[in-house]
Amino acid sequence: MKKSKAITLVLITGTVLLGCERDARNRYASWDDCVKDYSDPTKCVEEKDERSSTSRYYYGPWYRGSYSSNPTYNPSVTSHRAAGVMRGGFGFHGGSFGG
């Protein structure tokens, strides 16, 4: 009985940890910088900053946090044009800003 509880605990813990990986996307101060990084205007979106009535930011597509150092998913790794990173977790595309 103890062995099966240990296996169940390991499986549940592994599943929870995999679910905790956070999605991220790059935030840009200008539309042009976003388009330069992704070479495709359809991958960039403009959003108003919820805390300010005048500030606007431009975001690239979502990618998994584990791909943050892979230029295929995060071209800002080599271009350094992104002004920040927006992160979300647990399948939720809201969250906190990080740098």
Jmol script that loads the backbone (N, CA, C; Angstrom):
load data "model"
ATOM      1  N   MET A   1       0.814  -1.200   0.000  1.00  0.00           N
ATOM      2  CA  MET A   1       0.000   0.000   0.000  1.00  0.00           C
ATOM      3  C   MET A   1       0.855   1.261   0.000  1.00  0.00           C
ATOM      4  N   LYS A   2       1.931   1.271   0.761  1.00  0.00           N
ATOM      5  CA  LYS A   2       2.793   2.444   0.814  1.00  0.00           C
ATOM      6  C   LYS A   2       3.445   2.712  -0.537  1.00  0.00           C
ATOM      7  N   LYS A   3       3.819   1.654  -1.232  1.00  0.00           N
ATOM      8  CA  LYS A   3       4.479   1.800  -2.524  1.00  0.00           C
ATOM      9  C   LYS A   3       3.557   2.475  -3.540  1.00  0.00           C
ATOM     10  N   SER A   4       2.296   2.092  -3.570  1.00  0.00           N
ATOM     11  CA  SER A   4       1.375   2.688  -4.540  1.00  0.00           C
ATOM     12  C   SER A   4       1.092   4.156  -4.204  1.00  0.00           C
ATOM     13  N   LYS A   5       1.067   4.499  -2.916  1.00  0.00           N
ATOM     14  CA  LYS A   5       0.885   5.907  -2.538  1.00  0.00           C
ATOM     15  C   LYS A   5       2.082   6.744  -2.966  1.00  0.00           C
ATOM     16  N   ALA A   6       3.288   6.174  -2.841  1.00  0.00           N
ATOM     17  CA  ALA A   6       4.499   6.895  -3.243  1.00  0.00           C
ATOM     18  C   ALA A   6       4.504   7.137  -4.753  1.00  0.00           C
ATOM     19  N   ILE A   7       4.113   6.133  -5.524  1.00  0.00           N
ATOM     20  CA  ILE A   7       4.065   6.283  -6.978  1.00  0.00           C
ATOM     21  C   ILE A   7       3.031   7.330  -7.372  1.00  0.00           C
ATOM     22  N   THR A   8       1.873   7.302  -6.733  1.00  0.00           N
ATOM     23  CA  THR A   8       0.833   8.292  -7.016  1.00  0.00           C
ATOM     24  C   THR A   8       1.326   9.692  -6.696  1.00  0.00           C
ATOM     25  N   LEU A   9       2.016   9.845  -5.576  1.00  0.00           N
ATOM     26  CA  LEU A   9       2.541  11.150  -5.182  1.00  0.00           C
ATOM     27  C   LEU A   9       3.557  11.660  -6.197  1.00  0.00           C
ATOM     28  N   VAL A  10       4.429  10.786  -6.667  1.00  0.00           N
ATOM     29  CA  VAL A  10       5.421  11.173  -7.672  1.00  0.00           C
ATOM     30  C   VAL A  10       4.725  11.612  -8.955  1.00  0.00           C
ATOM     31  N   LEU A  11       3.732  10.875  -9.399  1.00  0.00           N
ATOM     32  CA  LEU A  11       3.015  11.227 -10.626  1.00  0.00           C
ATOM     33  C   LEU A  11       2.285  12.561 -10.484  1.00  0.00           C
ATOM     34  N   ILE A  12       1.640  12.767  -9.375  1.00  0.00           N
ATOM     35  CA  ILE A  12       0.910  14.027  -9.150  1.00  0.00           C
ATOM     36  C   ILE A  12       1.881  15.200  -9.082  1.00  0.00           C
ATOM     37  N   THR A  13       2.982  15.035  -8.350  1.00  0.00           N
ATOM     38  CA  THR A  13       3.974  16.101  -8.218  1.00  0.00           C
ATOM     39  C   THR A  13       4.557  16.460  -9.582  1.00  0.00           C
ATOM     40  N   GLY A  14       4.894  15.460 -10.377  1.00  0.00           N
ATOM     41  CA  GLY A  14       5.439  15.723 -11.706  1.00  0.00           C
ATOM     42  C   GLY A  14       4.459  16.461 -12.593  1.00  0.00           C
ATOM     43  N   THR A  15       3.204  16.081 -12.538  1.00  0.00           N
ATOM     44  CA  THR A  15       2.168  16.745 -13.329  1.00  0.00           C
ATOM     45  C   THR A  15       1.989  18.194 -12.904  1.00  0.00           C
ATOM     46  N   VAL A  16       1.985  18.434 -11.617  1.00  0.00           N
ATOM     47  CA  VAL A  16       1.836  19.803 -11.104  1.00  0.00           C
ATOM     48  C   VAL A  16       3.019  20.654 -11.524  1.00  0.00           C
ATOM     49  N   LEU A  17       4.236  20.123 -11.415  1.00  0.00           N
ATOM     50  CA  LEU A  17       5.418  20.890 -11.794  1.00  0.00           C
ATOM     51  C   LEU A  17       5.421  21.218 -13.284  1.00  0.00           C
ATOM     52  N   LEU A  18       4.996  20.292 -14.110  1.00  0.00           N
ATOM     53  CA  LEU A  18       4.906  20.576 -15.542  1.00  0.00           C
ATOM     54  C   LEU A  18       3.880  21.661 -15.818  1.00  0.00           C
ATOM     55  N   GLY A  19       2.797  21.650 -15.097  1.00  0.00           N
ATOM     56  CA  GLY A  19       1.760  22.665 -15.270  1.00  0.00           C
ATOM     57  C   GLY A  19       2.178  24.038 -14.781  1.00  0.00           C
ATOM     58  N   CYS A  20       3.219  24.102 -13.963  1.00  0.00           N
ATOM     59  CA  CYS A  20       3.669  25.380 -13.410  1.00  0.00           C
ATOM     60  C   CYS A  20       4.571  26.149 -14.368  1.00  0.00           C
ATOM     61  N   GLU A  21       5.028  25.501 -15.427  1.00  0.00           N
ATOM     62  CA  GLU A  21       5.877  26.215 -16.371  1.00  0.00           C
ATOM     63  C   GLU A  21       5.095  27.388 -16.930  1.00  0.00           C
ATOM     64  N   ARG A  22       5.713  28.528 -16.930  1.00  0.00           N
ATOM     65  CA  ARG A  22       5.001  29.740 -17.313  1.00  0.00           C
ATOM     66  C   ARG A  22       5.230  30.083 -18.777  1.00  0.00           C
ATOM     67  N   ASP A  23       4.173  30.569 -19.391  1.00  0.00           N
ATOM     68  CA  ASP A  23       4.279  31.085 -20.743  1.00  0.00           C
ATOM     69  C   ASP A  23       4.810  32.511 -20.657  1.00  0.00           C
ATOM     70  N   ALA A  24       5.412  32.962 -21.731  1.00  0.00           N
ATOM     71  CA  ALA A  24       5.951  34.316 -21.755  1.00  0.00           C
ATOM     72  C   ALA A  24       5.801  34.892 -23.156  1.00  0.00           C
ATOM     73  N   ARG A  25       5.865  36.194 -23.235  1.00  0.00           N
ATOM     74  CA  ARG A  25       5.944  36.856 -24.532  1.00  0.00           C
ATOM     75  C   ARG A  25       6.656  38.184 -24.343  1.00  0.00           C
ATOM     76  N   ASN A  26       7.328  38.607 -25.388  1.00  0.00           N
ATOM     77  CA  ASN A  26       8.111  39.833 -25.325  1.00  0.00           C
ATOM     78  C   ASN A  26       7.226  41.060 -25.455  1.00  0.00           C
ATOM     79  N   ARG A  27       7.582  42.088 -24.703  1.00  0.00           N
ATOM     80  CA  ARG A  27       6.885  43.370 -24.758  1.00  0.00           C
ATOM     81  C   ARG A  27       7.826  44.383 -25.401  1.00  0.00           C
ATOM     82  N   TYR A  28       7.285  45.123 -26.352  1.00  0.00           N
ATOM     83  CA  TYR A  28       8.072  46.105 -27.094  1.00  0.00           C
ATOM     84  C   TYR A  28       7.485  47.496 -26.913  1.00  0.00           C
ATOM     85  N   ALA A  29       8.350  48.494 -26.960  1.00  0.00           N
ATOM     86  CA  ALA A  29       7.903  49.885 -26.866  1.00  0.00           C
ATOM     87  C   ALA A  29       7.392  50.383 -28.214  1.00  0.00           C
ATOM     88  N   SER A  30       7.807  49.729 -29.310  1.00  0.00           N
ATOM     89  CA  SER A  30       7.346  50.180 -30.634  1.00  0.00           C
ATOM     90  C   SER A  30       6.928  48.993 -31.503  1.00  0.00           C
ATOM     91  N   TRP A  31       5.969  49.256 -32.363  1.00  0.00           N
ATOM     92  CA  TRP A  31       5.481  48.260 -33.317  1.00  0.00           C
ATOM     93  C   TRP A  31       6.625  47.789 -34.215  1.00  0.00           C
ATOM     94  N   ASP A  32       7.442  48.739 -34.679  1.00  0.00           N
ATOM     95  CA  ASP A  32       8.537  48.405 -35.591  1.00  0.00           C
ATOM     96  C   ASP A  32       9.522  47.407 -34.977  1.00  0.00           C
ATOM     97  N   ASP A  33       9.839  47.580 -33.690  1.00  0.00           N
ATOM     98  CA  ASP A  33      10.763  46.645 -33.045  1.00  0.00           C
ATOM     99  C   ASP A  33      10.184  45.234 -32.988  1.00  0.00           C
ATOM    100  N   CYS A  34       8.898  45.132 -32.704  1.00  0.00           N
ATOM    101  CA  CYS A  34       8.251  43.818 -32.669  1.00  0.00           C
ATOM    102  C   CYS A  34       8.288  43.166 -34.046  1.00  0.00           C
ATOM    103  N   VAL A  35       7.927  43.908 -35.068  1.00  0.00           N
ATOM    104  CA  VAL A  35       7.898  43.362 -36.431  1.00  0.00           C
ATOM    105  C   VAL A  35       9.310  42.989 -36.888  1.00  0.00           C
ATOM    106  N   LYS A  36      10.313  43.777 -36.517  1.00  0.00           N
ATOM    107  CA  LYS A  36      11.696  43.446 -36.885  1.00  0.00           C
ATOM    108  C   LYS A  36      12.111  42.110 -36.274  1.00  0.00           C
ATOM    109  N   ASP A  37      11.734  41.869 -35.030  1.00  0.00           N
ATOM    110  CA  ASP A  37      12.113  40.612 -34.384  1.00  0.00           C
ATOM    111  C   ASP A  37      11.408  39.407 -34.981  1.00  0.00           C
ATOM    112  N   TYR A  38      10.127  39.522 -35.288  1.00  0.00           N
ATOM    113  CA  TYR A  38       9.358  38.368 -35.748  1.00  0.00           C
ATOM    114  C   TYR A  38       9.190  38.307 -37.262  1.00  0.00           C
ATOM    115  N   SER A  39       9.569  39.357 -37.964  1.00  0.00           N
ATOM    116  CA  SER A  39       9.482  39.404 -39.441  1.00  0.00           C
ATOM    117  C   SER A  39       8.090  39.085 -39.965  1.00  0.00           C
ATOM    118  N   ASP A  40       7.085  39.332 -39.144  1.00  0.00           N
ATOM    119  CA  ASP A  40       5.711  39.045 -39.548  1.00  0.00           C
ATOM    120  C   ASP A  40       4.765  39.902 -38.712  1.00  0.00           C
ATOM    121  N   PRO A  41       4.143  40.926 -39.321  1.00  0.00           N
ATOM    122  CA  PRO A  41       3.264  41.812 -38.560  1.00  0.00           C
ATOM    123  C   PRO A  41       2.081  41.100 -37.905  1.00  0.00           C
ATOM    124  N   THR A  42       1.680  39.939 -38.436  1.00  0.00           N
ATOM    125  CA  THR A  42       0.541  39.239 -37.839  1.00  0.00           C
ATOM    126  C   THR A  42       0.896  38.596 -36.490  1.00  0.00           C
ATOM    127  N   LYS A  43       2.180  38.508 -36.170  1.00  0.00           N
ATOM    128  CA  LYS A  43       2.602  37.931 -34.894  1.00  0.00           C
ATOM    129  C   LYS A  43       2.673  38.977 -33.779  1.00  0.00           C
ATOM    130  N   CYS A  44       2.494  40.247 -34.114  1.00  0.00           N
ATOM    131  CA  CYS A  44       2.580  41.323 -33.125  1.00  0.00           C
ATOM    132  C   CYS A  44       1.188  41.894 -32.858  1.00  0.00           C
ATOM    133  N   VAL A  45       0.924  42.180 -31.587  1.00  0.00           N
ATOM    134  CA  VAL A  45      -0.352  42.785 -31.213  1.00  0.00           C
ATOM    135  C   VAL A  45      -0.100  44.019 -30.351  1.00  0.00           C
ATOM    136  N   GLU A  46      -0.981  44.983 -30.489  1.00  0.00           N
ATOM    137  CA  GLU A  46      -0.899  46.215 -29.705  1.00  0.00           C
ATOM    138  C   GLU A  46      -1.895  46.118 -28.555  1.00  0.00           C
ATOM    139  N   GLU A  47      -1.446  46.478 -27.361  1.00  0.00           N
ATOM    140  CA  GLU A  47      -2.329  46.485 -26.196  1.00  0.00           C
ATOM    141  C   GLU A  47      -2.073  47.731 -25.378  1.00  0.00           C
ATOM    142  N   LYS A  48      -3.146  48.244 -24.812  1.00  0.00           N
ATOM    143  CA  LYS A  48      -3.044  49.407 -23.944  1.00  0.00           C
ATOM    144  C   LYS A  48      -2.648  48.947 -22.545  1.00  0.00           C
ATOM    145  N   ASP A  49      -1.782  49.706 -21.904  1.00  0.00           N
ATOM    146  CA  ASP A  49      -1.398  49.399 -20.527  1.00  0.00           C
ATOM    147  C   ASP A  49      -2.586  49.669 -19.625  1.00  0.00           C
ATOM    148  N   GLU A  50      -2.976  48.669 -18.846  1.00  0.00           N
ATOM    149  CA  GLU A  50      -4.152  48.800 -17.973  1.00  0.00           C
ATOM    150  C   GLU A  50      -3.970  49.870 -16.901  1.00  0.00           C
ATOM    151  N   ARG A  51      -2.725  50.165 -16.555  1.00  0.00           N
ATOM    152  CA  ARG A  51      -2.453  51.136 -15.495  1.00  0.00           C
ATOM    153  C   ARG A  51      -2.359  52.570 -16.004  1.00  0.00           C
ATOM    154  N   SER A  52      -2.351  52.735 -17.324  1.00  0.00           N
ATOM    155  CA  SER A  52      -2.207  54.072 -17.894  1.00  0.00           C
ATOM    156  C   SER A  52      -3.158  54.210 -19.071  1.00  0.00           C
ATOM    157  N   SER A  53      -3.765  55.362 -19.194  1.00  0.00           N
ATOM    158  CA  SER A  53      -4.716  55.555 -20.294  1.00  0.00           C
ATOM    159  C   SER A  53      -4.011  55.891 -21.604  1.00  0.00           C
ATOM    160  N   THR A  54      -2.729  56.234 -21.555  1.00  0.00           N
ATOM    161  CA  THR A  54      -2.038  56.640 -22.771  1.00  0.00           C
ATOM    162  C   THR A  54      -0.962  55.664 -23.247  1.00  0.00           C
ATOM    163  N   SER A  55      -0.407  54.858 -22.357  1.00  0.00           N
ATOM    164  CA  SER A  55       0.691  53.957 -22.732  1.00  0.00           C
ATOM    165  C   SER A  55       0.186  52.772 -23.535  1.00  0.00           C
ATOM    166  N   ARG A  56       0.910  52.452 -24.572  1.00  0.00           N
ATOM    167  CA  ARG A  56       0.622  51.281 -25.392  1.00  0.00           C
ATOM    168  C   ARG A  56       1.904  50.468 -25.513  1.00  0.00           C
ATOM    169  N   TYR A  57       1.722  49.160 -25.519  1.00  0.00           N
ATOM    170  CA  TYR A  57       2.846  48.259 -25.725  1.00  0.00           C
ATOM    171  C   TYR A  57       2.499  47.310 -26.855  1.00  0.00           C
ATOM    172  N   TYR A  58       3.514  46.699 -27.398  1.00  0.00           N
ATOM    173  CA  TYR A  58       3.360  45.770 -28.510  1.00  0.00           C
ATOM    174  C   TYR A  58       3.968  44.441 -28.079  1.00  0.00           C
ATOM    175  N   TYR A  59       3.237  43.366 -28.318  1.00  0.00           N
ATOM    176  CA  TYR A  59       3.650  42.052 -27.848  1.00  0.00           C
ATOM    177  C   TYR A  59       3.824  41.085 -28.996  1.00  0.00           C
ATOM    178  N   GLY A  60       4.854  40.253 -28.879  1.00  0.00           N
ATOM    179  CA  GLY A  60       5.050  39.152 -29.799  1.00  0.00           C
ATOM    180  C   GLY A  60       4.205  37.971 -29.349  1.00  0.00           C
ATOM    181  N   PRO A  61       4.289  36.842 -30.043  1.00  0.00           N
ATOM    182  CA  PRO A  61       3.478  35.665 -29.684  1.00  0.00           C
ATOM    183  C   PRO A  61       3.941  35.021 -28.379  1.00  0.00           C
ATOM    184  N   TRP A  62       3.039  34.252 -27.772  1.00  0.00           N
ATOM    185  CA  TRP A  62       3.360  33.519 -26.552  1.00  0.00           C
ATOM    186  C   TRP A  62       4.333  32.397 -26.871  1.00  0.00           C
ATOM    187  N   TYR A  63       5.240  32.102 -25.940  1.00  0.00           N
ATOM    188  CA  TYR A  63       6.118  30.941 -26.030  1.00  0.00           C
ATOM    189  C   TYR A  63       6.303  30.376 -24.621  1.00  0.00           C
ATOM    190  N   ARG A  64       6.728  29.111 -24.538  1.00  0.00           N
ATOM    191  CA  ARG A  64       6.952  28.483 -23.243  1.00  0.00           C
ATOM    192  C   ARG A  64       8.208  29.070 -22.609  1.00  0.00           C
ATOM    193  N   GLY A  65       8.180  29.253 -21.315  1.00  0.00           N
ATOM    194  CA  GLY A  65       9.317  29.813 -20.602  1.00  0.00           C
ATOM    195  C   GLY A  65      10.605  29.040 -20.807  1.00  0.00           C
ATOM    196  N   SER A  66      10.490  27.730 -21.007  1.00  0.00           N
ATOM    197  CA  SER A  66      11.690  26.908 -21.212  1.00  0.00           C
ATOM    198  C   SER A  66      12.378  27.223 -22.545  1.00  0.00           C
ATOM    199  N   TYR A  67      11.690  27.911 -23.440  1.00  0.00           N
ATOM    200  CA  TYR A  67      12.279  28.279 -24.729  1.00  0.00           C
ATOM    201  C   TYR A  67      12.841  29.701 -24.714  1.00  0.00           C
ATOM    202  N   SER A  68      12.955  30.314 -23.548  1.00  0.00           N
ATOM    203  CA  SER A  68      13.330  31.724 -23.468  1.00  0.00           C
ATOM    204  C   SER A  68      14.707  32.023 -24.043  1.00  0.00           C
ATOM    205  N   SER A  69      15.599  31.046 -24.075  1.00  0.00           N
ATOM    206  CA  SER A  69      16.927  31.302 -24.630  1.00  0.00           C
ATOM    207  C   SER A  69      17.067  30.796 -26.063  1.00  0.00           C
ATOM    208  N   ASN A  70      15.960  30.359 -26.660  1.00  0.00           N
ATOM    209  CA  ASN A  70      15.972  29.843 -28.023  1.00  0.00           C
ATOM    210  C   ASN A  70      15.502  30.945 -28.981  1.00  0.00           C
ATOM    211  N   PRO A  71      16.395  31.453 -29.843  1.00  0.00           N
ATOM    212  CA  PRO A  71      16.032  32.552 -30.749  1.00  0.00           C
ATOM    213  C   PRO A  71      14.860  32.252 -31.684  1.00  0.00           C
ATOM    214  N   THR A  72      14.566  30.979 -31.922  1.00  0.00           N
ATOM    215  CA  THR A  72      13.419  30.635 -32.761  1.00  0.00           C
ATOM    216  C   THR A  72      12.118  31.082 -32.104  1.00  0.00           C
ATOM    217  N   TYR A  73      12.027  30.927 -30.789  1.00  0.00           N
ATOM    218  CA  TYR A  73      10.829  31.300 -30.049  1.00  0.00           C
ATOM    219  C   TYR A  73      10.933  32.695 -29.455  1.00  0.00           C
ATOM    220  N   ASN A  74      12.144  33.112 -29.123  1.00  0.00           N
ATOM    221  CA  ASN A  74      12.370  34.395 -28.479  1.00  0.00           C
ATOM    222  C   ASN A  74      13.490  35.134 -29.210  1.00  0.00           C
ATOM    223  N   PRO A  75      13.174  35.794 -30.329  1.00  0.00           N
ATOM    224  CA  PRO A  75      14.216  36.442 -31.122  1.00  0.00           C
ATOM    225  C   PRO A  75      14.915  37.582 -30.396  1.00  0.00           C
ATOM    226  N   SER A  76      14.328  38.083 -29.330  1.00  0.00           N
ATOM    227  CA  SER A  76      14.949  39.171 -28.590  1.00  0.00           C
ATOM    228  C   SER A  76      16.221  38.729 -27.866  1.00  0.00           C
ATOM    229  N   VAL A  77      16.439  37.421 -27.760  1.00  0.00           N
ATOM    230  CA  VAL A  77      17.667  36.906 -27.152  1.00  0.00           C
ATOM    231  C   VAL A  77      18.872  37.466 -27.891  1.00  0.00           C
ATOM    232  N   THR A  78      18.771  37.542 -29.197  1.00  0.00           N
ATOM    233  CA  THR A  78      19.905  38.050 -29.980  1.00  0.00           C
ATOM    234  C   THR A  78      19.740  39.515 -30.388  1.00  0.00           C
ATOM    235  N   SER A  79      18.510  40.000 -30.528  1.00  0.00           N
ATOM    236  CA  SER A  79      18.315  41.384 -30.978  1.00  0.00           C
ATOM    237  C   SER A  79      18.294  42.387 -29.831  1.00  0.00           C
ATOM    238  N   HIS A  80      17.876  41.950 -28.652  1.00  0.00           N
ATOM    239  CA  HIS A  80      17.768  42.812 -27.456  1.00  0.00           C
ATOM    240  C   HIS A  80      16.821  43.999 -27.651  1.00  0.00           C
ATOM    241  N   ARG A  81      15.814  43.847 -28.502  1.00  0.00           N
ATOM    242  CA  ARG A  81      14.868  44.937 -28.748  1.00  0.00           C
ATOM    243  C   ARG A  81      13.707  44.953 -27.767  1.00  0.00           C
ATOM    244  N   ALA A  82      13.408  43.833 -27.136  1.00  0.00           N
ATOM    245  CA  ALA A  82      12.253  43.769 -26.240  1.00  0.00           C
ATOM    246  C   ALA A  82      12.475  44.667 -25.030  1.00  0.00           C
ATOM    247  N   ALA A  83      11.388  45.340 -24.612  1.00  0.00           N
ATOM    248  CA  ALA A  83      11.447  46.228 -23.451  1.00  0.00           C
ATOM    249  C   ALA A  83      11.123  45.481 -22.173  1.00  0.00           C
ATOM    250  N   GLY A  84      10.726  44.237 -22.266  1.00  0.00           N
ATOM    251  CA  GLY A  84      10.378  43.445 -21.096  1.00  0.00           C
ATOM    252  C   GLY A  84       9.725  42.154 -21.526  1.00  0.00           C
ATOM    253  N   VAL A  85       9.290  41.387 -20.547  1.00  0.00           N
ATOM    254  CA  VAL A  85       8.639  40.108 -20.800  1.00  0.00           C
ATOM    255  C   VAL A  85       7.368  40.047 -19.974  1.00  0.00           C
ATOM    256  N   MET A  86       6.287  39.604 -20.603  1.00  0.00           N
ATOM    257  CA  MET A  86       5.044  39.372 -19.876  1.00  0.00           C
ATOM    258  C   MET A  86       4.944  37.880 -19.640  1.00  0.00           C
ATOM    259  N   ARG A  87       4.633  37.498 -18.418  1.00  0.00           N
ATOM    260  CA  ARG A  87       4.545  36.088 -18.077  1.00  0.00           C
ATOM    261  C   ARG A  87       3.150  35.743 -17.594  1.00  0.00           C
ATOM    262  N   GLY A  88       2.732  34.528 -17.897  1.00  0.00           N
ATOM    263  CA  GLY A  88       1.466  33.985 -17.407  1.00  0.00           C
ATOM    264  C   GLY A  88       1.709  32.554 -17.001  1.00  0.00           C
ATOM    265  N   GLY A  89       0.818  31.977 -16.228  1.00  0.00           N
ATOM    266  CA  GLY A  89       1.029  30.596 -15.809  1.00  0.00           C
ATOM    267  C   GLY A  89      -0.267  29.845 -15.682  1.00  0.00           C
ATOM    268  N   PHE A  90      -0.168  28.544 -15.522  1.00  0.00           N
ATOM    269  CA  PHE A  90      -1.319  27.666 -15.360  1.00  0.00           C
ATOM    270  C   PHE A  90      -2.329  27.841 -16.482  1.00  0.00           C
ATOM    271  N   GLY A  91      -1.844  28.103 -17.703  1.00  0.00           N
ATOM    272  CA  GLY A  91      -2.753  28.290 -18.821  1.00  0.00           C
ATOM    273  C   GLY A  91      -3.425  29.637 -18.820  1.00  0.00           C
ATOM    274  N   PHE A  92      -3.033  30.516 -17.946  1.00  0.00           N
ATOM    275  CA  PHE A  92      -3.641  31.840 -17.813  1.00  0.00           C
ATOM    276  C   PHE A  92      -2.727  32.857 -18.452  1.00  0.00           C
ATOM    277  N   HIS A  93      -3.231  33.596 -19.419  1.00  0.00           N
ATOM    278  CA  HIS A  93      -2.397  34.553 -20.144  1.00  0.00           C
ATOM    279  C   HIS A  93      -2.539  35.950 -19.571  1.00  0.00           C
ATOM    280  N   GLY A  94      -2.433  36.062 -18.305  1.00  0.00           N
ATOM    281  CA  GLY A  94      -2.323  37.346 -17.632  1.00  0.00           C
ATOM    282  C   GLY A  94      -1.167  37.158 -16.698  1.00  0.00           C
ATOM    283  N   GLY A  95      -0.869  38.120 -15.914  1.00  0.00           N
ATOM    284  CA  GLY A  95       0.182  37.868 -14.952  1.00  0.00           C
ATOM    285  C   GLY A  95       1.023  39.077 -14.688  1.00  0.00           C
ATOM    286  N   SER A  96       2.222  38.812 -14.282  1.00  0.00           N
ATOM    287  CA  SER A  96       3.089  39.886 -13.860  1.00  0.00           C
ATOM    288  C   SER A  96       4.110  40.203 -14.930  1.00  0.00           C
ATOM    289  N   PHE A  97       4.688  41.370 -14.814  1.00  0.00           N
ATOM    290  CA  PHE A  97       5.724  41.777 -15.737  1.00  0.00           C
ATOM    291  C   PHE A  97       7.070  41.500 -15.100  1.00  0.00           C
ATOM    292  N   GLY A  98       7.992  41.032 -15.898  1.00  0.00           N
ATOM    293  CA  GLY A  98       9.346  40.777 -15.410  1.00  0.00           C
ATOM    294  C   GLY A  98      10.331  41.263 -16.437  1.00  0.00           C
ATOM    295  N   GLY A  99      11.561  41.215 -16.145  1.00  0.00           N
ATOM    296  CA  GLY A  99      12.540  41.729 -17.079  1.00  0.00           C
ATOM    297  C   GLY A  99      13.601  40.826 -17.414  1.00  0.00           C
TER     298      GLY A  99
END
end "model"
wireframe off; spacefill off
backbone 0.3
color backbone group
